[in-house]
Amino acid sequence: MANHKSAEKRIRQTKKRTERNRYYKTRIKNMTRALNEAIEAKELDKAQELLKQVNQNFHSYVSKGILTKNTAARKVSRLNASVKKLAHA
């Protein structure tokens, strides 16, 4: 148990941040899963719409500090490549 006021505050802050980060990480996983399922089902229109949403959300998470800029760019780039591959197939 924390003995100082500052340590108690850090515990509260850590708890709050952990809950927030868990929420966003789950959303990220769900969005990418939905997009990958649309790609596997060969639904090009749905995949392109989901890709737009994923791109917007990932970059908004960058501005909120949830993801780093390079991580968001890497994930969006890989998803975009798989959608383009589906479009050419």
N, C-alpha and C positions, 0 to 999 in steps of 0.2 A: 504494500500500500504506500502511496506517496506521502511524504512527510512535509513537503513544501507546497505553498500555494501555486507556484509556477509549475511544479510537477503535476499537480492536479489539473491545471489548465491544459497542459500538454496532453494529458490523458484524454480530456474532453475533446480537444481539437483532433487528435489522432482518430478517435472513434467516429467523429463527424466526417472526416476526410475519407476514412475507410468505407463508410456507408456510401458516400457520394461516388467514390471511385468504383466500387462494386456495381453500382447502378449503371454507370456509363460503360464499364467493361462488358457487362451483360448485354447492353444495347448494341454495342459494337459486334459482339459475337452473333447476336440474333440477326442483325442487318446483313452481315456477310453470309450467314447460313441461308437466309432467304434468297439472296442473290445467287449463291452457288446452286441452290435447288432450281431456280429458274433457268440457269445455264444448263444444268443436267437435263432438265425437261425440254430443252431447246425452244424455250419461249423467248424469242428475241425482243419483242416489244416490252414485255414485262421486265426483262433483264435490263434493258436500257433505261426504263423509268426508275427501277431500283438503284441503278448505278448513279443516276443524278442525285437521288436522295442520300445515298451513301457518301458521295463526294461532298455534298453540302454539310452533312452531319459531321463527317470526319474533320473538315476544316473548321467547323465551329468548335469542335472539341480541342483543336489546336489553340484557338484563341482563349478558351477557358482553362488551358493548361492540363487537360486530361491526357492528350497525346502530344508527342513532339512532332515538329513539322516534317521531319524525314520519315517518321513512322507512318504518318497519315499518307504522305506522298507515295511511299512504297506500297502500302496496302491498296490504295486506289489505283495505282499503276498496274498492279497484278490483276486486280479485278477487271480493269478496263481491257487489258490484254486478252483475258478469257472471253469477254463479251465480243471483242473484235474477231476473235477466232471463231466464235459462234456465228457471227454475221457473214464471214467469208465461207463458212462450210455449207 
